[in-house]
């Protein structure tokens, strides 16, 4: 009987361990070790690790651009562009004229669609304006020989402040440059179509105004508080993530489906509220939750974005223009997640933002983390 009891106990322990691994185990990266790659004994094919830290000891990395020849350029908010080679080696490039103040600094980066031929890229940055005010601008550079050479100021005069500076840029399917801007803590300017604050801007690659813009200016949509993510789905629809209200009453973060000339309501409506002539978010975080969404990509029917205060990688599963399922990944594991980008290998690349005075830095922060989306 004693041996039978021991045998039953062993079976129970093994079953519990299996359940833990399948249901409750956190990634090995929680303990500071990337999940090891595994090799299939049948096919001999080496599988990519589910989660791997590919760069660390960065300082508030804000955005990533993947170079066609390999490696990546990463903006740090403290006025540096970091080249990270495929072997992990880094080269720091200082960017002149950047004002580092609060949420401002060196923010978005995007390559020109013809980058392999013209070597042009765009940087969104905060700079000194008149009377001591901060203004945001987009500057085009030529990247050659591992150096940045200023080519042209694309747009300036975007309102800036310690908070709500926007800063995300993408080239759309139409070849136009789209830029998100924040309300610079002056909520009324989001409804002022003459102001560049609280808007989605649309420009040609040289900064000129497309003839089909709705208001005869660079403004494409308005009524935004602080959008920091743009992505297009497989049907060509533009989606954005946007920060909702902050402070004691934080919450109401948004996923918006953005259309030409659309008014997204800030500061008049938020959450599920409606008003004639204004567009309600497709999904919001509600009054009791805060994502602090700071990026956006579209992959295989889902939107993915980083959550700063939410400390998670979020996934919104789409069915046309509806969010039909919403998932959290790595909740609390890596701290504040800012940017999500899709690499040339089809993997998701995340930047942490634990050194921005709002997080709790761990050893190696800040990091760039590669995630296999098929293993989420």
Secondary structure, DSSP 4 states (H G I P E B T S, - for coil): -HHHHHHHHHHHHHHHHHHIIIIIPPPGGGGT-PPPP-B-TTT-PBPPPSEEEEE-S-SSEEEEEE-TTS-EEEEETTTEEEEE-TTS-EEEEE-TT----TT-SEEEEEE-TTHHHH-EEEEEEEEE-GGG-EEEEEEEEEEETTEEEEEEEEEEEEE--SS-----EEE-TTS-EEEE-B-TT-GGGGG-TTSSTTEEEEE-TTSPPPTT-TTSSSEEEE--SBEEEEEE-TT--EEEEE----GGG----EEEEE-TT-B--TTT--TT---TT----SEE--TT----B---EEETTEEEEEETTTTEEEEEEEETTEEEEEEEESTTTSS-EEEEEE-TTS-EEEEE-TTSSSS---TT-S-EEEE-GGG-
